[in-house]
């Protein structure tokens, strides 16, 4: 059964690119809706222009140049297709575009987003210019021995096997990069390339090809909106949903439900001792485990080292075992720390530590961290407080407050444990189990 993280990733892969491609497949199969060729051409140019404007406004140079690649490829096919001929210059143009477009999409996927800096724009523009000249020269060379213009309707074009191999290889790489980075741009490049290739399959002319090119541009334009949504509702460092997404989820909650507050033990001292780069790696490690929480929970990063987990339709007895399993998984996950990354001057006390009597225990833990050998494997632990809705306490803010109180109790009881809002729980840690 898919967890919340996997469902979100699959949803992001299919929306909106997969849906647009499905609509395109229905159109080319059934010719419904009955749109005229001028209407489809208008849709193509409208999607192209809107996408370029959005990409420029949101400083997305990769999507901007992907749209430019689509435009140049379409112009080459339209200029040399000779009304749908698949011989001579028309065949050369189709094959050149079929080879260059996926390679360009792959290069754009591998590029780091640098906005519209002069170096990024100049280099990419120069490459596209050289490619355009090559396609123009090849097409005109073939055009010097033109084939007769056909008088029949456009039929599907036969692409060489090596071009299909390049297309499939790039498709697999883009899909792998999406599952690795979970970025809307990777998904958009994948579906946009597929839609454009469908247009090439139809010879680059006619209603089916026009619809394919329009869908290709529309998918990239929509990816700008998806990227903006992801930035607004997801934490960029951990890829978990952010506090804004958490607040939206609270509005949809209906009793019964449980809310768990998760806090990384001694994170601020750990962060100040070893540096913020190591601290970020710790956050990513913990977030990757939280994203796979079982029991139907959904994890959110709500700020700093604090995370929330929502369990819709669950009471405390339903989620405690899942939270304990999560705590143990994080405790037993080693974190590899490179040497010479430690900062010697701590910046402040643990946010969750209120009582002076726990300073000795906290200081001992930090001294142990500071004395760790170079390139050592360190373990990270978390404390968890959980509360559930009820007839008298179903307001999410009250449930969060109760869970936060349980978290303070877990901190003051020694950390690395799960506490419920109903009654204290004694959780054996890994060290105690071994002893």
Secondary structure, 3 states (H helix, E strand, C coil): CCCHHHHHHHHHHHCCHHHHHHHHHHHHHHCCCCCCHHHHHHHHHHHHHHHHHHHHHCCCHHHHHHHHHHHHHHHHHHHHCCCCCCCCHHHHHHHHHHHHHHHHHHHHHHCCCCCCCHHHHHHHHHHHHHHHHHHHHHHHHHHCCCCCCCCCCCCCCCCCHHHHHHHHHHHHHHHHHHHHHCCHHHHHHHHHHHHHHHHHHCCCCCHHHHHHHHHHHHHHHHHHHHHHHHHHHECCCCCCECHHHHHHHHHCCCCCEEEEEEEECCHHHHHHHHCHHHHHHHHHHHHHHHCCCCCCCEEEEEECCEEEEEEECCCHHHHHHHHHHHHHHHHCCEEECCCCCCCCCCCCCCCCCCCHHHHHHHHHHHHHHHCCCCCCEEECCEEEEEEECCCCCCCHHHHHHHHHHHHHHHHHCCCCCEEECCCCCCCCCHHHHHC
